[in-house]
Amino acid sequence: MPDEAHAPPPRGARYIVAALIAVLSYGGVVHVFQITTGGWPPYAWAPPWLAALVTGPYVRRAGRMRGRLF
């Protein structure tokens, strides 16, 4: 018997979550692409501490993803 407490979410909620995942994934890919192809320094207009603060999470995330893929 199916457990009523663990019923699947409504179809509308699935569509909303799928749309959010698609938009956020696209934005993440675009940001990483811009950082990697933009040359050095990635944020020439920003002071070094701010550039490191903005770039750091992407570099760490890319390193973790690379470790999972290879």
C-alpha positions, 0 to 999 in steps of 0.5 A: 500500500502506498504511504499517504504521508509520502505522496508525490508533490503536485504537478504545478510544484514540480514545474516551478522547481524545474523552472527554478533549477533551469534558470539558476543552472543557466545563470551559474554556467554563464557566470563561470563562463564569464569568469573563465574567459574574461582574462585576468583579473576577473573583476578589474574594476573591483578592489582585490578583496572584493574580487576574491570574495566574488570569485572564490565560491566559483573556484571552490565549486569548480574544484569540487565538480572537477573532483566528482567528474574525473 
